């Protein structure tokens, strides 16, 4: 609300006439200012003789002089007095006395009122009007007094109480900006899943709304009791989870399933320290290792280290074939394990197929990923603190996986909107990394094919076209964006952008210094709990988070159609379409790309298939029918 003071037409601010205004009413009522000059010139013109003149002059002395024919007058008509007698003269003298006193009183009243009342009114009408004005004035005064008491009593006490209890209210009542989104409360939620103090869940509508999930739900717990795990083992598996955080997550899930398939004992995984990030964090630094063992105790045997009697045994080294089926491990790998007792698997990423695996294997992979692989206490605690800080006043936030980092741009060969010098720097980096197979890449062609991460400017255009308000709070799930000034368009359009480095203090982040995988764990937690997750490149972080969000009741996840979108951006930049048409086409393009349920897409080759970890439907998410619910009820009873 603005604080503009509009005049009411007579030079008096409107707030003076407002019923909320409780100050003194100093303005004179307008009815007291009426009347022309006709009544003001008769002050001293009191005529004694002549009925007409007397009547006219007495009209001016309203409320003061009494007309001669009044019942109160001492010269009443029909009194029997002789006009020529002494009684008449006495009456005349008395009348002159009254007239002189009346003139004096009239001057006093005129001094108070400054202008006389309209002379055309009769005496009875003038008296009646005066009474009504007096009653109206008293009523206004009474109303203002009562209103002031109510305002300072009831409303004032409520405001004071609200101010005194502000801290308590901020911890228990969601505060949502209704200009940006609508909301409603939902009570059937486990507060422990939300972290610090987030005991109230708010469901949003509009751009923040979840997609329709139908009757789908998690189904990784078998209704039938699993067979008791045998005490014997076919051997011990040593694994080295390679890659970044999320690639290692996928590999560990696969290796637990492989251990189950071969009835082997898994030694607590070791992690890759030679990747691009050169993070020396161990399994116990990243994950709650005791919870990991406890959660999977009914599925496989897990030990911290090899038994003492096998500590000196040289492991048999094996590199499993990618995208393998169960038959491969049973027929080719298991005999080698039995022969050597201890086996070391050099790679863990993508060592199991996405599809055509037994239902029990798929469910086990999900139990590992979504239940057993819980982050270590320091990561979980700070991650939940960051979620609480992002959800300011219980409002929503968007997690943006802006993979516009130097290593990704060098790997993909994408340099759209970068300078020639920056493009050359990326090319040199690509040649320096030996295990990156592609060296000469046409970045322009790859962008038009949808193979490049969206630039920060393109990301801003996407958010604006989808009508995310400029006040949206955005958490950046990524490292530093590459390119001089590349973030400027996004920062200009959406100034409320945060990251773990801006939300957390230096003291809070000190245990995570030089541990990129631990920092990635923080980002994972904040991205998982966001109302909306948008990723600009389909990397391992995007796969892991979107799959987990599907598992958690299909939280909204925007998967941009990059190939179609960048063509629309080019058309907009070239002036071939208007902003209105651009926005309409972008909305239509992404109408069904919001994380709603659909079956995982298979492909002619494993690399062309949709990742199991990006979409665990089917396998870990099932559609419940009425017959299923009745059958489940009968089994429980």
Secondary structure, DSSP 8 states (H G I E B T S, - for coil): ------B-SSSSBHHHHSTT--S---S--GGGG---STTTT-SS----S-HHHHHHHHTTTTTTS--TTSTT-SS-TTS---TTSHHHHHHHHHHHHHHHHHHHHHHHHHHHHSS---TTS-HHHHHHHHHHHHHHHHHHHHHHHHHHHHIIIIIHHHHHHHHHTHHHHHHHS----TTT--EEEE--S-GGGG-TT---EEEE-GGG-----TTEEE--S-SS------S--S-EEEEEE-SSHHHHHHHHHHHHHHHHHHT-EEE--EE--SSTT-----HHHHB-HHHHHHHTTTT-EEESS--GGGTT---EEE---TTB-HHHIIIIIHHHHHHHSEEEES--TT-B-SSS--HHHHHHHHHIIIII--B-HHHHHHHHHHHHHHSGGG---EEEE----HHHHHHHT--TT--HHHHHHHHHHHHH-TT----S--HHHHHHTT-S---HHHHHHHHHHTT--TT--EEE-SS---STTTTHHHHHH---EE-HHHHS-HHHHGGGTT-HHHHHHHHHHHHHTSSEEEESS-SHHHHHHHHHHHHTT--EEEE--HHHHHHHHHHHHTTSS-HHHHHHHHHHHTTT-SS--------SSGGGS--TTT--TTTTEEE--HHHHHHHHHHH-
